[in-house]
Amino acid sequence: MAKIVKIEGRGTLTLPKELRRRLGIKAGQVVAEESTEEILLPAGATFPVEVYSERRLSEFARNNEAAVAGYRFRK
């Protein structure tokens, strides 16, 4: 089903409320995908990503080693 939306001067657009509700779209959950003849706005979720430094990774390793130090593992 096609819906007409108004595109503002800065390129922003507002999806109709009934469309957002039906698709379960909330703020920050749409990513634009460009194809040859159209722009797709699939509903989806976005999540913040943290890239760990080597220092942080070694901290995780130390914490894991300390956490399992008192356990005996069966072989």
PDB file of N, CA, C and O in Angstrom:
ATOM      1  N   MET A   1       0.837  -1.165   0.000  1.00  0.00           N
ATOM      2  CA  MET A   1       0.000   0.000   0.000  1.00  0.00           C
ATOM      3  C   MET A   1       0.894   1.245   0.000  1.00  0.00           C
ATOM      4  O   MET A   1       1.771   1.373   0.854  1.00  0.00           O
ATOM      5  N   ALA A   2       0.682   2.144  -0.933  1.00  0.00           N
ATOM      6  CA  ALA A   2       1.479   3.352  -1.060  1.00  0.00           C
ATOM      7  C   ALA A   2       0.875   4.468  -0.216  1.00  0.00           C
ATOM      8  O   ALA A   2      -0.344   4.624  -0.153  1.00  0.00           O
ATOM      9  N   LYS A   3       1.724   5.223   0.417  1.00  0.00           N
ATOM     10  CA  LYS A   3       1.320   6.397   1.192  1.00  0.00           C
ATOM     11  C   LYS A   3       2.135   7.583   0.689  1.00  0.00           C
ATOM     12  O   LYS A   3       3.313   7.433   0.365  1.00  0.00           O
ATOM     13  N   ILE A   4       1.534   8.723   0.623  1.00  0.00           N
ATOM     14  CA  ILE A   4       2.237   9.935   0.223  1.00  0.00           C
ATOM     15  C   ILE A   4       2.681  10.657   1.491  1.00  0.00           C
ATOM     16  O   ILE A   4       1.886  10.883   2.403  1.00  0.00           O
ATOM     17  N   VAL A   5       3.954  11.011   1.533  1.00  0.00           N
ATOM     18  CA  VAL A   5       4.490  11.754   2.670  1.00  0.00           C
ATOM     19  C   VAL A   5       5.149  13.028   2.153  1.00  0.00           C
ATOM     20  O   VAL A   5       5.676  13.056   1.041  1.00  0.00           O
ATOM     21  N   LYS A   6       5.115  14.062   2.952  1.00  0.00           N
ATOM     22  CA  LYS A   6       5.718  15.337   2.587  1.00  0.00           C
ATOM     23  C   LYS A   6       7.175  15.342   3.029  1.00  0.00           C
ATOM     24  O   LYS A   6       7.486  14.995   4.168  1.00  0.00           O
ATOM     25  N   ILE A   7       8.062  15.735   2.128  1.00  0.00           N
ATOM     26  CA  ILE A   7       9.480  15.849   2.455  1.00  0.00           C
ATOM     27  C   ILE A   7       9.792  17.326   2.660  1.00  0.00           C
ATOM     28  O   ILE A   7       9.568  18.150   1.774  1.00  0.00           O
ATOM     29  N   GLU A   8      10.308  17.643   3.833  1.00  0.00           N
ATOM     30  CA  GLU A   8      10.633  19.022   4.184  1.00  0.00           C
ATOM     31  C   GLU A   8      11.894  19.475   3.456  1.00  0.00           C
ATOM     32  O   GLU A   8      12.587  18.664   2.842  1.00  0.00           O
ATOM     33  N   GLY A   9      12.182  20.749   3.525  1.00  0.00           N
ATOM     34  CA  GLY A   9      13.343  21.331   2.847  1.00  0.00           C
ATOM     35  C   GLY A   9      14.674  20.726   3.257  1.00  0.00           C
ATOM     36  O   GLY A   9      15.600  20.645   2.449  1.00  0.00           O
ATOM     37  N   ARG A  10      14.772  20.301   4.510  1.00  0.00           N
ATOM     38  CA  ARG A  10      16.013  19.679   4.987  1.00  0.00           C
ATOM     39  C   ARG A  10      16.067  18.188   4.669  1.00  0.00           C
ATOM     40  O   ARG A  10      17.040  17.521   5.020  1.00  0.00           O
ATOM     41  N   GLY A  11      15.042  17.654   4.012  1.00  0.00           N
ATOM     42  CA  GLY A  11      15.031  16.240   3.672  1.00  0.00           C
ATOM     43  C   GLY A  11      14.348  15.361   4.690  1.00  0.00           C
ATOM     44  O   GLY A  11      14.317  14.141   4.523  1.00  0.00           O
ATOM     45  N   THR A  12      13.800  15.942   5.739  1.00  0.00           N
ATOM     46  CA  THR A  12      13.102  15.140   6.741  1.00  0.00           C
ATOM     47  C   THR A  12      11.694  14.820   6.258  1.00  0.00           C
ATOM     48  O   THR A  12      11.084  15.587   5.513  1.00  0.00           O
ATOM     49  N   LEU A  13      11.199  13.682   6.695  1.00  0.00           N
ATOM     50  CA  LEU A  13       9.831  13.304   6.361  1.00  0.00           C
ATOM     51  C   LEU A  13       9.175  12.679   7.571  1.00  0.00           C
ATOM     52  O   LEU A  13       9.853  12.194   8.477  1.00  0.00           O
ATOM     53  N   THR A  14       7.864  12.691   7.582  1.00  0.00           N
ATOM     54  CA  THR A  14       7.113  12.094   8.676  1.00  0.00           C
ATOM     55  C   THR A  14       6.241  10.989   8.113  1.00  0.00           C
ATOM     56  O   THR A  14       5.428  11.221   7.218  1.00  0.00           O
ATOM     57  N   LEU A  15       6.413   9.785   8.643  1.00  0.00           N
ATOM     58  CA  LEU A  15       5.560   8.674   8.247  1.00  0.00           C
ATOM     59  C   LEU A  15       4.223   8.814   8.954  1.00  0.00           C
ATOM     60  O   LEU A  15       4.184   9.198  10.122  1.00  0.00           O
ATOM     61  N   PRO A  16       3.131   8.512   8.273  1.00  0.00           N
ATOM     62  CA  PRO A  16       1.825   8.612   8.916  1.00  0.00           C
ATOM     63  C   PRO A  16       1.748   7.746  10.187  1.00  0.00           C
ATOM     64  O   PRO A  16       2.303   6.649  10.247  1.00  0.00           O
ATOM     65  N   LYS A  17       1.048   8.271  11.190  1.00  0.00           N
ATOM     66  CA  LYS A  17       0.958   7.607  12.485  1.00  0.00           C
ATOM     67  C   LYS A  17       0.426   6.188  12.373  1.00  0.00           C
ATOM     68  O   LYS A  17       0.960   5.282  13.012  1.00  0.00           O
ATOM     69  N   GLU A  18      -0.630   5.972  11.565  1.00  0.00           N
ATOM     70  CA  GLU A  18      -1.197   4.621  11.449  1.00  0.00           C
ATOM     71  C   GLU A  18      -0.201   3.643  10.833  1.00  0.00           C
ATOM     72  O   GLU A  18      -0.204   2.462  11.179  1.00  0.00           O
ATOM     73  N   LEU A  19       0.653   4.120   9.925  1.00  0.00           N
ATOM     74  CA  LEU A  19       1.678   3.269   9.320  1.00  0.00           C
ATOM     75  C   LEU A  19       2.740   2.912  10.360  1.00  0.00           C
ATOM     76  O   LEU A  19       3.139   1.753  10.465  1.00  0.00           O
ATOM     77  N   ARG A  20       3.199   3.903  11.128  1.00  0.00           N
ATOM     78  CA  ARG A  20       4.193   3.632  12.183  1.00  0.00           C
ATOM     79  C   ARG A  20       3.641   2.667  13.215  1.00  0.00           C
ATOM     80  O   ARG A  20       4.341   1.754  13.652  1.00  0.00           O
ATOM     81  N   ARG A  21       2.397   2.861  13.607  1.00  0.00           N
ATOM     82  CA  ARG A  21       1.775   1.988  14.607  1.00  0.00           C
ATOM     83  C   ARG A  21       1.644   0.565  14.075  1.00  0.00           C
ATOM     84  O   ARG A  21       1.975  -0.393  14.773  1.00  0.00           O
ATOM     85  N   ARG A  22       1.163   0.426  12.841  1.00  0.00           N
ATOM     86  CA  ARG A  22       0.958  -0.905  12.267  1.00  0.00           C
ATOM     87  C   ARG A  22       2.274  -1.671  12.126  1.00  0.00           C
ATOM     88  O   ARG A  22       2.318  -2.880  12.350  1.00  0.00           O
ATOM     89  N   LEU A  23       3.339  -0.968  11.757  1.00  0.00           N
ATOM     90  CA  LEU A  23       4.639  -1.618  11.566  1.00  0.00           C
ATOM     91  C   LEU A  23       5.474  -1.661  12.841  1.00  0.00           C
ATOM     92  O   LEU A  23       6.549  -2.262  12.856  1.00  0.00           O
ATOM     93  N   GLY A  24       4.995  -1.034  13.906  1.00  0.00           N
ATOM     94  CA  GLY A  24       5.737  -1.041  15.165  1.00  0.00           C
ATOM     95  C   GLY A  24       7.003  -0.209  15.107  1.00  0.00           C
ATOM     96  O   GLY A  24       7.978  -0.519  15.791  1.00  0.00           O
ATOM     97  N   ILE A  25       7.002   0.847  14.298  1.00  0.00           N
ATOM     98  CA  ILE A  25       8.185   1.695  14.148  1.00  0.00           C
ATOM     99  C   ILE A  25       8.186   2.762  15.228  1.00  0.00           C
ATOM    100  O   ILE A  25       7.205   3.480  15.419  1.00  0.00           O
ATOM    101  N   LYS A  26       9.309   2.849  15.931  1.00  0.00           N
ATOM    102  CA  LYS A  26       9.490   3.876  16.955  1.00  0.00           C
ATOM    103  C   LYS A  26      10.671   4.751  16.542  1.00  0.00           C
ATOM    104  O   LYS A  26      11.403   4.415  15.610  1.00  0.00           O
ATOM    105  N   ALA A  27      10.850   5.851  17.223  1.00  0.00           N
ATOM    106  CA  ALA A  27      11.949   6.771  16.911  1.00  0.00           C
ATOM    107  C   ALA A  27      13.285   6.036  16.902  1.00  0.00           C
ATOM    108  O   ALA A  27      13.582   5.264  17.813  1.00  0.00           O
ATOM    109  N   GLY A  28      14.078   6.278  15.881  1.00  0.00           N
ATOM    110  CA  GLY A  28      15.410   5.684  15.786  1.00  0.00           C
ATOM    111  C   GLY A  28      15.435   4.272  15.265  1.00  0.00           C
ATOM    112  O   GLY A  28      16.479   3.624  15.337  1.00  0.00           O
ATOM    113  N   GLN A  29      14.329   3.755  14.737  1.00  0.00           N
ATOM    114  CA  GLN A  29      14.283   2.363  14.321  1.00  0.00           C
ATOM    115  C   GLN A  29      14.192   2.146  12.818  1.00  0.00           C
ATOM    116  O   GLN A  29      13.892   1.034  12.383  1.00  0.00           O
ATOM    117  N   VAL A  30      14.437   3.159  12.022  1.00  0.00           N
ATOM    118  CA  VAL A  30      14.334   2.992  10.578  1.00  0.00           C
ATOM    119  C   VAL A  30      15.673   3.333   9.943  1.00  0.00           C
ATOM    120  O   VAL A  30      16.297   4.340  10.277  1.00  0.00           O
ATOM    121  N   VAL A  31      16.101   2.486   9.028  1.00  0.00           N
ATOM    122  CA  VAL A  31      17.337   2.704   8.299  1.00  0.00           C
ATOM    123  C   VAL A  31      16.982   2.763   6.823  1.00  0.00           C
ATOM    124  O   VAL A  31      16.313   1.864   6.313  1.00  0.00           O
ATOM    125  N   ALA A  32      17.422   3.809   6.129  1.00  0.00           N
ATOM    126  CA  ALA A  32      17.119   3.950   4.707  1.00  0.00           C
ATOM    127  C   ALA A  32      18.075   3.090   3.889  1.00  0.00           C
ATOM    128  O   ALA A  32      19.280   3.079   4.136  1.00  0.00           O
ATOM    129  N   GLU A  33      17.529   2.375   2.921  1.00  0.00           N
ATOM    130  CA  GLU A  33      18.318   1.568   1.991  1.00  0.00           C
ATOM    131  C   GLU A  33      18.011   2.053   0.584  1.00  0.00           C
ATOM    132  O   GLU A  33      16.848   2.184   0.201  1.00  0.00           O
ATOM    133  N   GLU A  34      19.052   2.317  -0.175  1.00  0.00           N
ATOM    134  CA  GLU A  34      18.869   2.796  -1.542  1.00  0.00           C
ATOM    135  C   GLU A  34      18.929   1.620  -2.503  1.00  0.00           C
ATOM    136  O   GLU A  34      19.822   0.778  -2.412  1.00  0.00           O
ATOM    137  N   SER A  35      17.968   1.567  -3.427  1.00  0.00           N
ATOM    138  CA  SER A  35      18.023   0.586  -4.502  1.00  0.00           C
ATOM    139  C   SER A  35      18.064   1.359  -5.812  1.00  0.00           C
ATOM    140  O   SER A  35      18.175   2.585  -5.794  1.00  0.00           O
ATOM    141  N   THR A  36      17.977   0.680  -6.939  1.00  0.00           N
ATOM    142  CA  THR A  36      18.136   1.359  -8.223  1.00  0.00           C
ATOM    143  C   THR A  36      17.068   2.402  -8.502  1.00  0.00           C
ATOM    144  O   THR A  36      17.368   3.437  -9.095  1.00  0.00           O
ATOM    145  N   GLU A  37      15.833   2.159  -8.093  1.00  0.00           N
ATOM    146  CA  GLU A  37      14.759   3.082  -8.434  1.00  0.00           C
ATOM    147  C   GLU A  37      13.972   3.603  -7.240  1.00  0.00           C
ATOM    148  O   GLU A  37      13.007   4.346  -7.421  1.00  0.00           O
ATOM    149  N   GLU A  38      14.366   3.224  -6.008  1.00  0.00           N
ATOM    150  CA  GLU A  38      13.568   3.625  -4.857  1.00  0.00           C
ATOM    151  C   GLU A  38      14.418   3.674  -3.599  1.00  0.00           C
ATOM    152  O   GLU A  38      15.554   3.203  -3.574  1.00  0.00           O
ATOM    153  N   ILE A  39      13.848   4.248  -2.570  1.00  0.00           N
ATOM    154  CA  ILE A  39      14.463   4.243  -1.249  1.00  0.00           C
ATOM    155  C   ILE A  39      13.566   3.394  -0.366  1.00  0.00           C
ATOM    156  O   ILE A  39      12.368   3.654  -0.253  1.00  0.00           O
ATOM    157  N   LEU A  40      14.146   2.379   0.259  1.00  0.00           N
ATOM    158  CA  LEU A  40      13.407   1.482   1.137  1.00  0.00           C
ATOM    159  C   LEU A  40      13.612   1.924   2.580  1.00  0.00           C
ATOM    160  O   LEU A  40      14.717   2.290   2.978  1.00  0.00           O
ATOM    161  N   LEU A  41      12.541   1.886   3.352  1.00  0.00           N
ATOM    162  CA  LEU A  41      12.615   2.232   4.771  1.00  0.00           C
ATOM    163  C   LEU A  41      12.134   1.046   5.591  1.00  0.00           C
ATOM    164  O   LEU A  41      11.043   1.093   6.159  1.00  0.00           O
ATOM    165  N   PRO A  42      12.929  -0.018   5.664  1.00  0.00           N
ATOM    166  CA  PRO A  42      12.481  -1.194   6.417  1.00  0.00           C
ATOM    167  C   PRO A  42      12.484  -0.922   7.913  1.00  0.00           C
ATOM    168  O   PRO A  42      13.383  -0.264   8.436  1.00  0.00           O
ATOM    169  N   ALA A  43      11.469  -1.436   8.591  1.00  0.00           N
ATOM    170  CA  ALA A  43      11.428  -1.320  10.050  1.00  0.00           C
ATOM    171  C   ALA A  43      12.524  -2.199  10.623  1.00  0.00           C
ATOM    172  O   ALA A  43      12.771  -3.295  10.121  1.00  0.00           O
ATOM    173  N   GLY A  44      13.164  -1.737  11.642  1.00  0.00           N
ATOM    174  CA  GLY A  44      14.220  -2.524  12.257  1.00  0.00           C
ATOM    175  C   GLY A  44      14.662  -1.853  13.541  1.00  0.00           C
ATOM    176  O   GLY A  44      14.177  -0.779  13.896  1.00  0.00           O
ATOM    177  N   ALA A  45      15.558  -2.476  14.210  1.00  0.00           N
ATOM    178  CA  ALA A  45      16.063  -1.926  15.458  1.00  0.00           C
ATOM    179  C   ALA A  45      17.517  -1.534  15.274  1.00  0.00           C
ATOM    180  O   ALA A  45      18.257  -2.195  14.544  1.00  0.00           O
ATOM    181  N   THR A  46      17.919  -0.480  15.921  1.00  0.00           N
ATOM    182  CA  THR A  46      19.317  -0.082  15.922  1.00  0.00           C
ATOM    183  C   THR A  46      19.835  -0.179  17.349  1.00  0.00           C
ATOM    184  O   THR A  46      19.114   0.100  18.307  1.00  0.00           O
ATOM    185  N   PHE A  47      21.076  -0.571  17.474  1.00  0.00           N
ATOM    186  CA  PHE A  47      21.672  -0.754  18.782  1.00  0.00           C
ATOM    187  C   PHE A  47      23.020  -0.062  18.823  1.00  0.00           C
ATOM    188  O   PHE A  47      23.770  -0.110  17.848  1.00  0.00           O
ATOM    189  N   PRO A  48      23.338   0.578  19.932  1.00  0.00           N
ATOM    190  CA  PRO A  48      24.673   1.166  20.041  1.00  0.00           C
ATOM    191  C   PRO A  48      25.715   0.051  20.120  1.00  0.00           C
ATOM    192  O   PRO A  48      25.473  -1.007  20.701  1.00  0.00           O
ATOM    193  N   VAL A  49      26.849   0.306  19.536  1.00  0.00           N
ATOM    194  CA  VAL A  49      27.919  -0.691  19.517  1.00  0.00           C
ATOM    195  C   VAL A  49      29.143  -0.086  20.190  1.00  0.00           C
ATOM    196  O   VAL A  49      29.524   1.051  19.915  1.00  0.00           O
ATOM    197  N   GLU A  50      29.745  -0.861  21.067  1.00  0.00           N
ATOM    198  CA  GLU A  50      30.982  -0.416  21.707  1.00  0.00           C
ATOM    199  C   GLU A  50      32.121  -1.246  21.134  1.00  0.00           C
ATOM    200  O   GLU A  50      32.058  -2.475  21.130  1.00  0.00           O
ATOM    201  N   VAL A  51      33.146  -0.586  20.658  1.00  0.00           N
ATOM    202  CA  VAL A  51      34.331  -1.270  20.158  1.00  0.00           C
ATOM    203  C   VAL A  51      35.341  -1.267  21.300  1.00  0.00           C
ATOM    204  O   VAL A  51      35.746  -0.208  21.780  1.00  0.00           O
ATOM    205  N   TYR A  52      35.743  -2.461  21.728  1.00  0.00           N
ATOM    206  CA  TYR A  52      36.617  -2.587  22.888  1.00  0.00           C
ATOM    207  C   TYR A  52      38.083  -2.431  22.490  1.00  0.00           C
ATOM    208  O   TYR A  52      38.533  -2.967  21.477  1.00  0.00           O
ATOM    209  N   SER A  53      38.801  -1.696  23.301  1.00  0.00           N
ATOM    210  CA  SER A  53      40.240  -1.547  23.112  1.00  0.00           C
ATOM    211  C   SER A  53      40.927  -2.815  23.627  1.00  0.00           C
ATOM    212  O   SER A  53      40.319  -3.630  24.322  1.00  0.00           O
ATOM    213  N   GLU A  54      42.189  -2.960  23.276  1.00  0.00           N
ATOM    214  CA  GLU A  54      42.970  -4.106  23.765  1.00  0.00           C
ATOM    215  C   GLU A  54      43.044  -4.078  25.293  1.00  0.00           C
ATOM    216  O   GLU A  54      43.004  -5.125  25.939  1.00  0.00           O
ATOM    217  N   ARG A  55      43.151  -2.901  25.855  1.00  0.00           N
ATOM    218  CA  ARG A  55      43.208  -2.759  27.313  1.00  0.00           C
ATOM    219  C   ARG A  55      41.917  -3.275  27.957  1.00  0.00           C
ATOM    220  O   ARG A  55      41.961  -3.984  28.962  1.00  0.00           O
ATOM    221  N   ARG A  56      40.760  -2.913  27.368  1.00  0.00           N
ATOM    222  CA  ARG A  56      39.466  -3.357  27.901  1.00  0.00           C
ATOM    223  C   ARG A  56      39.304  -4.863  27.743  1.00  0.00           C
ATOM    224  O   ARG A  56      38.783  -5.525  28.641  1.00  0.00           O
ATOM    225  N   LEU A  57      39.745  -5.414  26.610  1.00  0.00           N
ATOM    226  CA  LEU A  57      39.660  -6.866  26.393  1.00  0.00           C
ATOM    227  C   LEU A  57      40.499  -7.625  27.412  1.00  0.00           C
ATOM    228  O   LEU A  57      40.078  -8.665  27.918  1.00  0.00           O
ATOM    229  N   SER A  58      41.693  -7.101  27.712  1.00  0.00           N
ATOM    230  CA  SER A  58      42.535  -7.774  28.713  1.00  0.00           C
ATOM    231  C   SER A  58      41.906  -7.670  30.103  1.00  0.00           C
ATOM    232  O   SER A  58      42.067  -8.572  30.925  1.00  0.00           O
ATOM    233  N   GLU A  59      41.199  -6.585  30.365  1.00  0.00           N
ATOM    234  CA  GLU A  59      40.477  -6.453  31.633  1.00  0.00           C
ATOM    235  C   GLU A  59      39.390  -7.521  31.739  1.00  0.00           C
ATOM    236  O   GLU A  59      39.225  -8.137  32.792  1.00  0.00           O
ATOM    237  N   PHE A  60      38.647  -7.743  30.652  1.00  0.00           N
ATOM    238  CA  PHE A  60      37.637  -8.811  30.640  1.00  0.00           C
ATOM    239  C   PHE A  60      38.279 -10.168  30.911  1.00  0.00           C
ATOM    240  O   PHE A  60      37.759 -10.965  31.691  1.00  0.00           O
ATOM    241  N   ALA A  61      39.413 -10.422  30.263  1.00  0.00           N
ATOM    242  CA  ALA A  61      40.099 -11.702  30.439  1.00  0.00           C
ATOM    243  C   ALA A  61      40.527 -11.889  31.894  1.00  0.00           C
ATOM    244  O   ALA A  61      40.347 -12.968  32.460  1.00  0.00           O
ATOM    245  N   ARG A  62      41.096 -10.840  32.504  1.00  0.00           N
ATOM    246  CA  ARG A  62      41.512 -10.930  33.918  1.00  0.00           C
ATOM    247  C   ARG A  62      40.317 -11.202  34.823  1.00  0.00           C
ATOM    248  O   ARG A  62      40.397 -12.026  35.733  1.00  0.00           O
ATOM    249  N   ASN A  63      39.210 -10.508  34.572  1.00  0.00           N
ATOM    250  CA  ASN A  63      38.013 -10.715  35.387  1.00  0.00           C
ATOM    251  C   ASN A  63      37.469 -12.129  35.229  1.00  0.00           C
ATOM    252  O   ASN A  63      37.018 -12.735  36.201  1.00  0.00           O
ATOM    253  N   ASN A  64      37.511 -12.656  34.011  1.00  0.00           N
ATOM    254  CA  ASN A  64      37.048 -14.028  33.777  1.00  0.00           C
ATOM    255  C   ASN A  64      37.943 -15.033  34.495  1.00  0.00           C
ATOM    256  O   ASN A  64      37.450 -15.976  35.114  1.00  0.00           O
ATOM    257  N   GLU A  65      39.246 -14.833  34.412  1.00  0.00           N
ATOM    258  CA  GLU A  65      40.177 -15.736  35.083  1.00  0.00           C
ATOM    259  C   GLU A  65      39.960 -15.711  36.591  1.00  0.00           C
ATOM    260  O   GLU A  65      39.990 -16.759  37.237  1.00  0.00           O
ATOM    261  N   ALA A  66      39.742 -14.533  37.157  1.00  0.00           N
ATOM    262  CA  ALA A  66      39.504 -14.415  38.596  1.00  0.00           C
ATOM    263  C   ALA A  66      38.178 -15.087  38.983  1.00  0.00           C
ATOM    264  O   ALA A  66      38.078 -15.704  40.044  1.00  0.00           O
ATOM    265  N   ALA A  67      37.182 -14.966  38.135  1.00  0.00           N
ATOM    266  CA  ALA A  67      35.863 -15.538  38.440  1.00  0.00           C
ATOM    267  C   ALA A  67      35.875 -17.061  38.434  1.00  0.00           C
ATOM    268  O   ALA A  67      35.146 -17.683  39.207  1.00  0.00           O
ATOM    269  N   VAL A  68      36.681 -17.669  37.584  1.00  0.00           N
ATOM    270  CA  VAL A  68      36.696 -19.130  37.504  1.00  0.00           C
ATOM    271  C   VAL A  68      37.850 -19.774  38.267  1.00  0.00           C
ATOM    272  O   VAL A  68      37.992 -20.997  38.265  1.00  0.00           O
ATOM    273  N   ALA A  69      38.670 -18.960  38.913  1.00  0.00           N
ATOM    274  CA  ALA A  69      39.850 -19.491  39.604  1.00  0.00           C
ATOM    275  C   ALA A  69      39.497 -20.514  40.683  1.00  0.00           C
ATOM    276  O   ALA A  69      40.249 -21.469  40.880  1.00  0.00           O
ATOM    277  N   GLY A  70      38.383 -20.343  41.382  1.00  0.00           N
ATOM    278  CA  GLY A  70      38.030 -21.252  42.459  1.00  0.00           C
ATOM    279  C   GLY A  70      37.233 -22.466  42.028  1.00  0.00           C
ATOM    280  O   GLY A  70      36.870 -23.283  42.875  1.00  0.00           O
ATOM    281  N   TYR A  71      36.949 -22.614  40.757  1.00  0.00           N
ATOM    282  CA  TYR A  71      36.123 -23.728  40.293  1.00  0.00           C
ATOM    283  C   TYR A  71      36.994 -24.874  39.800  1.00  0.00           C
ATOM    284  O   TYR A  71      38.086 -24.671  39.268  1.00  0.00           O
ATOM    285  N   ARG A  72      36.472 -26.103  39.995  1.00  0.00           N
ATOM    286  CA  ARG A  72      37.131 -27.281  39.443  1.00  0.00           C
ATOM    287  C   ARG A  72      36.290 -27.762  38.279  1.00  0.00           C
ATOM    288  O   ARG A  72      35.079 -27.935  38.408  1.00  0.00           O
ATOM    289  N   PHE A  73      36.920 -27.973  37.162  1.00  0.00           N
ATOM    290  CA  PHE A  73      36.203 -28.404  35.974  1.00  0.00           C
ATOM    291  C   PHE A  73      36.443 -29.890  35.739  1.00  0.00           C
ATOM    292  O   PHE A  73      37.573 -30.368  35.846  1.00  0.00           O
ATOM    293  N   ARG A  74      35.390 -30.608  35.424  1.00  0.00           N
ATOM    294  CA  ARG A  74      35.520 -32.035  35.116  1.00  0.00           C
ATOM    295  C   ARG A  74      36.046 -32.213  33.706  1.00  0.00           C
ATOM    296  O   ARG A  74      35.764 -31.415  32.812  1.00  0.00           O
ATOM    297  N   LYS A  75      36.809 -33.264  33.523  1.00  0.00           N
ATOM    298  CA  LYS A  75      37.355 -33.553  32.193  1.00  0.00           C
ATOM    299  C   LYS A  75      36.710 -34.769  31.617  1.00  0.00           C
ATOM    300  O   LYS A  75      37.038 -35.171  30.501  1.00  0.00           O
TER     301      LYS A  75
END
